[in-house]
Amino acid sequence: MTDAEQPDMEADGDDVAEQAQLVVSVTGADALYTAAFSGLIRDIQRSIAPALRVRIPPIPAAALKLPPIRLPQIQVSAVQWDVYRQFAASIEPVLLAQREQIAKVMAGVAAVVERIYPENWHGVSGLRFEQLENILLDEGIPLVGVPRCSTVQAILDAPDPSGRRAVVGRRWRSILTDCEAALGSFQRRELRGQLPFASKAISALRDGHPEAAQALAVNLLDTVLRTHFTTDFRTITNNRPNGTRLELDDYTVRVAYAIAPVWAAYRQFWTSNGDPVPRTFARHASAHAVSKAQYNRTNAVLGVMLVTSLLWLCEHEAH
């Protein structure tokens, strides 16, 4: 056997090592795809699902896993190895392109979420429809348009209804500042009649007159609803004991979240039936059951927040 016919043992060793690297590279593609698409599904679940009130079922990683590509462990010629090398090289730009496509999809998801949610929710984490429904529809804490993002986050992070009211009570000054800034930005002519009274309610609170502020806010609330929400007035204020719950799915996201606290504020009660005067902000109690139980600074702030939130909705959304 001549020297030319002798097998190149060192070259064979390099080929085997290169073959092993190629197997790892190719079979690792399924892990890359699994990680990429699993992360995409998780991000969509966390961001857009609560806004659309659609529950996207979890997809196990195994369902996304690609079958491994195992190259045969055989001696191959230099030509064949060159084909394998070209194949491995061709996979890399495909994976990079997929990564770019996923990034574009997530950017699109973020843009959709920003259009769906009000601006003061941008940057808020942990938004869940069930929790939002409880806070807005049952507890009556307005969150659309005002207050600022950090206060919205603090309210969402509070452990229970009393904790959320405590956040409003502690941050009442900054909340009034947020309401004042929002009111000053509104441009629609239809709102000019109500804006000065909302500002006067804020001034009354700052001057140490929460009772006057709450009385003005609750009457302004009724005016805003009867002026700008005539079609839905009876539906969103008909909160009777054992009655039909307001169906938020009948409205677009921003409208639903803005009007939900109205439902809570118009909860009916009857002292003639022995019902206690509500301690949370309530339109009927403010008008027909003036008492220390109903009139307090936190309720006055909630009244101003609700009026501001509805005017914000009128400014930004067509009815």
Secondary structure, DSSP 8 states (H G I E B T S, - for coil): --TTTS--HHHHHHHHHHHHHHHHHHHHHHHHHHHHHHHHHHHHHHHHHHHHT-------HHHH---------S---HHHHHHHHHHHHHHHHHHHHHHHHHHHHHHHHHHHHHHHS-GGGTT-----HHHHHIIIIIS----SS-S-HHHHHHHHHSSSHHHHHHHHHHTHHHHHHHHHHHHHH---GGGTTTHHHHHHHHHHHHTT-HHHHHHHHHHHHHHHHHHH-TTTHHHHH-B-TT-----GGGS-HHHHHHHHHHHHHTB---GGGT----SS--HHHHHH--STTT-SHHHHHHHHHHHHHHHHHHHHS--
